[in-house]
Amino acid sequence: MTEPVVSVRALKVSYGKFEAVKRISFEIPKGEVFGFIGPNGAGKSSTIRVLATLQRKFEGVVKVCGLDVRRRPATVREKIGYVPDFFGVYEDLTAREYLHFFAAAYGLPSHRRKAVVDDVLELTDLTHKIDFQVDSLSRGMKQRLSLARVLLHDPELLLLDEPASGLDPRARIEMRELLKALKEMGKTILISSHILHELANLCTRIGIIEAGQLVAEGSLDDIFRRLELMRVVHVQLAGAGEAVAADLRQHEGVADVDVQSDRLSIRLREDLLSIEDLHAAVVAAGGRVRMFQPEAMDMETAFMKLTEGVTA
C-alpha cells in the first residue's frame, strides 16, 4: 500500500505540566482533504505546528511523506506548505516582491520565478494586485497571498491553520472555492477550523479533537453511522402515500414516516438501511416517485454529540 502523506502515532505535546495534545493518532492518505475540527484550545494548532517542524518538543512518532519530522525537519519543510492563522507584517513589500522573495527562499531558479509567480497569482485570483503593497491588502487577500506563497514550490502537503478565521462572508466563500480548486488538483490538505459547516462539503475525512484528544476520525458518513444519527429523506409520490408509509414502517432502519400533505418525511438509520435501498423499498411498496430528496447530514449535530464543550 502507498505510504500515507501524514502519519501521526501517539502524539503528545506538553507546555510545562499542561498537556495540549494527548497521545493522538491519525493518518492522511495522498490526495485526501482532512478537516481537523475542534473548539479553540483543543490542540489543533499544536498538532499542526509539530507537522510544520515548528514544535520540536513532543512525544510520539510523526512522519510527513515518510520522513520523520524530528530527525529530518529541513527535508520535511521542502515537502510542506504551512499557512498559519496570522499573516505577519510586510509593510514595505509589494505582492510581486513578496512572492519573488519567497520563490528565492524556496530555491526556485531565477529564470523560472516569474512564470511560477504568475501562475500562483492567477490561481489565487490576485494578478490584479501584483504591485499593491502587502500591508494594503484586505485580510482575505492576505490569506490568499499566503496560499500563493506556499504553492510556489509545489508542496506535497498543505497545512492550513484556520484559513478562514476573521474573514468576512464573501472572503470565506472565495477561500472555500480556492480550496476546492486545490482539492481538484489532487493536493493533500490538512485544514483546521472551528467553523464546521465550511468543511462539510470540502473534506474527504475529518478528525474531531477536544481537550487534546481525538474523539472521532473518519469520513463523515462513517462518523454519522457510528453515532446512529438519522437522516431525513423527503419523498413525493404520485397518489396517496398512506399505504407506502405503512409498508416502509415495517423496514428495519426506518425509524418513522411522517405523512404530510404533499410528501412523506422518512427518518432513516443509514447504518441499517441505505438511501439506495430505501428508494428501492418505496418502489417495491408501489410508490410512484416524483421526488426523492435526502437532507444533508448536520455536522454540528455530530460535533455536539461527540464532545462535551470543554477545552484542554
C-alpha positions as CSV (number, residue, x, y, z in Angstrom):
1,M,0.0,0.0,0.0
2,T,1.1,3.6,-0.6
3,E,2.6,5.2,2.4
4,P,0.3,8.0,3.8
5,V,1.4,11.6,3.4
6,V,0.8,12.2,7.1
7,S,1.3,9.6,9.8
8,V,0.8,10.6,13.5
9,R,1.3,8.0,16.2
10,A,0.7,8.6,19.9
11,L,1.5,12.4,19.6
12,K,1.7,14.2,22.9
13,V,2.5,17.9,23.2
14,S,3.0,19.5,26.7
15,Y,3.7,23.0,27.8
16,G,5.1,22.5,31.3
17,K,2.5,20.5,33.2
18,F,-0.2,21.3,30.7
19,E,-1.0,18.6,28.1
20,A,-2.2,20.3,24.9
21,V,-2.3,17.1,22.8
22,K,-2.8,13.7,24.5
23,R,-1.5,10.7,22.6
24,I,-3.5,11.2,19.4
25,S,-3.0,9.1,16.2
26,F,-4.3,9.5,12.6
27,E,-3.2,9.2,9.0
28,I,-3.9,11.2,5.8
29,P,-3.5,9.3,2.5
30,K,-2.3,11.1,-0.6
31,G,-4.9,13.3,-2.2
32,E,-7.2,13.5,0.9
33,V,-8.5,16.7,2.4
34,F,-8.5,16.1,6.2
35,G,-10.6,18.5,8.3
36,F,-9.2,19.0,11.8
37,I,-12.2,20.2,13.8
38,G,-12.4,21.4,17.3
39,P,-13.0,24.4,19.6
40,N,-10.3,27.0,20.2
41,G,-7.7,25.5,22.6
42,A,-8.5,21.9,21.7
43,G,-5.0,21.1,20.4
44,K,-5.4,21.7,16.6
45,S,-2.6,24.3,16.3
46,S,-0.2,22.4,18.4
47,T,-0.6,19.4,16.2
48,I,-0.1,21.4,13.0
49,R,3.0,23.1,14.5
50,V,4.5,19.6,15.0
51,L,3.8,18.7,11.4
52,A,5.3,22.0,10.3
53,T,8.5,21.2,12.2
54,L,8.0,24.3,14.4
55,Q,7.2,22.4,17.7
56,R,10.4,20.4,18.5
57,K,9.4,19.2,21.9
58,F,6.9,16.4,21.6
59,E,6.4,12.7,22.2
60,G,5.4,10.1,19.7
61,V,6.2,9.4,16.0
62,V,5.2,11.9,13.4
63,K,6.1,11.5,9.7
64,V,5.4,13.6,6.6
65,C,5.9,11.8,3.2
66,G,7.7,9.0,5.1
67,L,10.1,11.5,6.7
68,D,10.4,11.8,10.5
69,V,9.8,15.4,11.4
70,R,12.1,15.3,14.4
71,R,15.1,13.7,12.6
72,R,14.7,15.4,9.1
73,P,13.0,18.8,9.6
74,A,14.8,20.6,6.8
75,T,13.7,17.9,4.2
76,V,10.1,17.9,5.6
77,R,9.9,21.7,5.1
78,E,10.6,21.2,1.4
79,K,7.5,18.9,1.2
80,I,5.0,21.2,3.0
81,G,3.3,24.5,2.6
82,Y,2.2,26.0,6.0
83,V,-0.3,28.8,6.4
84,P,-0.7,29.9,10.0
85,D,-3.7,31.7,11.3
86,F,-1.9,35.0,11.2
87,F,-0.2,36.7,8.3
88,G,2.6,38.8,9.7
89,V,3.6,42.3,8.6
90,Y,5.4,43.1,5.3
91,E,4.8,46.8,5.2
92,D,7.4,47.7,2.5
93,L,6.9,44.9,0.0
94,T,4.5,44.6,-2.9
95,A,2.8,41.3,-3.6
96,R,5.3,40.8,-6.5
97,E,8.3,41.5,-4.3
98,Y,6.8,39.3,-1.5
99,L,6.4,36.3,-3.8
100,H,9.7,36.7,-5.6
101,F,11.4,36.9,-2.2
102,F,9.9,33.6,-1.1
103,A,10.5,32.0,-4.5
104,A,14.2,32.7,-4.0
105,A,14.0,31.4,-0.4
106,Y,12.4,28.1,-1.7
107,G,15.3,27.8,-4.1
108,L,13.4,28.3,-7.4
109,P,15.9,29.1,-10.2
110,S,15.7,32.7,-11.2
111,H,14.7,32.0,-14.8
112,R,11.5,30.2,-13.5
113,R,10.4,32.6,-10.8
114,K,8.3,35.0,-12.9
115,A,6.3,32.2,-14.6
116,V,5.7,30.4,-11.2
117,V,4.7,33.7,-9.5
118,D,2.3,34.5,-12.4
119,D,0.8,31.0,-12.1
120,V,0.1,31.2,-8.4
121,L,-1.3,34.7,-8.6
122,E,-3.7,33.5,-11.3
123,L,-4.7,30.5,-9.2
124,T,-5.5,32.7,-6.2
125,D,-7.1,35.5,-8.3
126,L,-4.6,38.1,-7.2
127,T,-3.0,39.0,-10.6
128,H,-4.5,42.5,-10.4
129,K,-2.9,43.1,-7.0
130,I,0.6,42.2,-8.0
131,D,2.0,45.8,-7.5
132,F,0.0,46.6,-4.4
133,Q,1.7,46.8,-1.0
134,V,1.1,43.7,1.0
135,D,0.0,45.7,4.0
136,S,-2.7,47.5,2.0
137,L,-4.5,44.2,1.1
138,S,-7.6,43.1,2.9
139,R,-7.4,40.2,5.3
140,G,-9.0,37.9,2.7
141,M,-6.5,38.9,0.1
142,K,-3.6,38.4,2.5
143,Q,-4.9,34.9,3.3
144,R,-5.0,34.1,-0.5
145,L,-1.5,35.6,-0.9
146,S,-0.3,33.3,1.9
147,L,-1.7,30.4,-0.1
148,A,0.1,31.7,-3.2
149,R,3.3,31.8,-1.2
150,V,3.2,28.2,-0.1
151,L,2.3,27.0,-3.5
152,L,5.4,28.4,-5.1
153,H,7.4,25.2,-4.6
154,D,4.5,22.9,-5.4
155,P,4.4,21.2,-1.9
156,E,3.0,17.7,-1.4
157,L,1.2,18.7,1.8
158,L,-0.7,21.9,2.7
159,L,-1.1,22.7,6.4
160,L,-3.8,25.3,6.8
161,D,-4.5,26.6,10.3
162,E,-7.9,28.3,10.4
163,P,-7.5,29.8,6.9
164,A,-11.0,31.4,7.1
165,S,-10.5,32.9,10.6
166,G,-11.6,36.6,10.7
167,L,-12.7,36.7,7.1
168,D,-16.0,38.3,6.0
169,P,-18.6,36.1,4.3
170,R,-17.5,37.0,0.8
171,A,-13.9,36.3,1.6
172,R,-14.8,33.0,3.2
173,I,-16.6,31.9,0.0
174,E,-13.6,32.9,-2.1
175,M,-11.3,30.9,0.2
176,R,-13.6,27.9,0.1
177,E,-13.7,28.0,-3.7
178,L,-9.9,28.2,-3.8
179,L,-9.5,25.2,-1.5
180,K,-11.9,23.3,-3.7
181,A,-9.7,24.0,-6.7
182,L,-6.6,22.8,-4.8
183,K,-8.6,19.6,-3.9
184,E,-9.4,19.0,-7.6
185,M,-5.7,19.4,-8.3
186,G,-5.0,16.4,-6.1
187,K,-3.3,18.3,-3.3
188,T,-3.2,16.6,0.1
189,I,-4.5,19.1,2.6
190,L,-4.9,19.3,6.4
191,I,-7.2,22.2,7.3
192,S,-8.2,23.1,10.8
193,S,-11.3,25.0,11.7
194,H,-14.0,25.5,14.3
195,I,-16.5,26.6,11.6
196,L,-18.0,23.2,11.0
197,H,-20.3,23.8,8.0
198,E,-17.5,25.2,6.0
199,L,-15.7,21.9,6.0
200,A,-18.7,19.6,5.5
201,N,-18.6,19.6,1.7
202,L,-14.8,20.1,1.3
203,C,-13.2,17.3,3.4
204,T,-13.0,13.7,2.5
205,R,-12.2,12.8,6.1
206,I,-12.5,14.7,9.4
207,G,-10.9,14.4,12.8
208,I,-12.8,15.9,15.8
209,I,-10.5,16.9,18.6
210,E,-11.4,18.1,22.1
211,A,-9.3,18.8,25.2
212,G,-6.3,17.3,23.3
213,Q,-8.0,14.0,22.5
214,L,-9.2,12.8,19.1
215,V,-12.8,11.8,19.8
216,A,-13.6,10.7,16.3
217,E,-11.9,10.2,12.9
218,G,-13.1,9.0,9.5
219,S,-15.3,10.0,6.7
220,L,-18.5,12.0,7.5
221,D,-20.7,9.0,6.7
222,D,-18.6,6.8,9.0
223,I,-19.0,9.2,11.9
224,F,-22.7,9.6,11.3
225,R,-23.2,5.9,11.2
226,R,-21.2,5.4,14.4
227,L,-23.3,8.0,16.2
228,E,-26.5,6.4,14.8
229,L,-27.6,9.8,13.5
230,M,-30.7,9.8,11.4
231,R,-31.1,11.3,8.0
232,V,-34.4,12.8,6.9
233,V,-35.5,11.8,3.4
234,H,-38.3,13.6,1.7
235,V,-40.3,11.6,-0.9
236,Q,-43.1,12.9,-3.1
237,L,-45.3,10.3,-4.7
238,A,-48.0,10.3,-7.4
239,G,-51.1,9.3,-5.4
240,A,-51.8,8.5,-1.8
241,G,-48.9,7.7,0.4
242,E,-50.5,6.1,3.4
243,A,-50.1,2.6,2.1
244,V,-46.5,3.2,1.1
245,A,-45.8,4.7,4.6
246,A,-47.4,1.7,6.3
247,D,-45.2,-0.6,4.3
248,L,-42.0,1.4,5.0
249,R,-42.6,1.4,8.7
250,Q,-42.0,-2.3,8.7
251,H,-38.5,-2.0,7.4
252,E,-35.5,-2.1,9.7
253,G,-33.7,1.2,9.6
254,V,-36.9,3.3,9.1
255,A,-37.4,5.0,12.5
256,D,-40.5,7.0,11.5
257,V,-42.6,8.0,8.5
258,D,-44.5,11.3,8.7
259,V,-47.3,11.6,6.1
260,Q,-47.6,15.2,5.1
261,S,-50.0,16.8,2.6
262,D,-47.6,16.6,-0.3
263,R,-44.9,14.2,0.7
264,L,-43.5,11.6,3.1
265,S,-40.8,12.6,5.5
266,I,-38.8,9.5,6.4
267,R,-36.3,9.3,9.4
268,L,-33.7,6.8,8.3
269,R,-30.9,5.0,10.2
270,E,-28.3,4.6,7.4
271,D,-26.3,2.1,9.4
272,L,-29.3,-0.3,9.0
273,L,-30.8,0.8,5.6
274,S,-29.0,2.7,2.9
275,I,-30.6,5.5,1.0
276,E,-30.5,3.4,-2.2
277,D,-32.3,0.5,-0.5
278,L,-34.9,2.9,0.9
279,H,-35.6,4.1,-2.7
280,A,-36.0,0.5,-3.8
281,A,-38.3,-0.2,-0.9
282,V,-40.5,2.8,-1.8
283,V,-40.8,1.5,-5.4
284,A,-41.4,-2.1,-4.2
285,A,-44.3,-0.8,-2.0
286,G,-46.0,0.6,-5.1
287,G,-44.8,4.2,-4.8
288,R,-44.5,6.2,-8.0
289,V,-41.7,8.5,-7.1
290,R,-41.8,12.2,-8.2
291,M,-39.2,13.5,-5.9
292,F,-36.7,11.7,-3.6
293,Q,-34.5,14.1,-1.6
294,P,-32.3,13.2,1.3
295,E,-31.4,16.1,3.6
296,A,-27.7,16.9,4.1
297,M,-26.3,15.5,7.4
298,D,-25.6,18.0,10.1
299,M,-22.0,18.1,11.2
300,E,-22.9,20.4,14.1
301,T,-25.2,17.7,15.5
302,A,-22.3,15.1,15.2
303,F,-19.9,17.5,16.9
304,M,-22.2,18.3,19.8
305,K,-22.9,14.6,20.3
306,L,-19.2,13.6,20.4
307,T,-17.9,16.5,22.5
308,E,-18.7,18.0,25.9
309,G,-17.9,21.6,25.1
310,V,-14.6,21.8,27.0
311,T,-11.0,22.6,26.0
312,A,-7.8,21.2,27.3
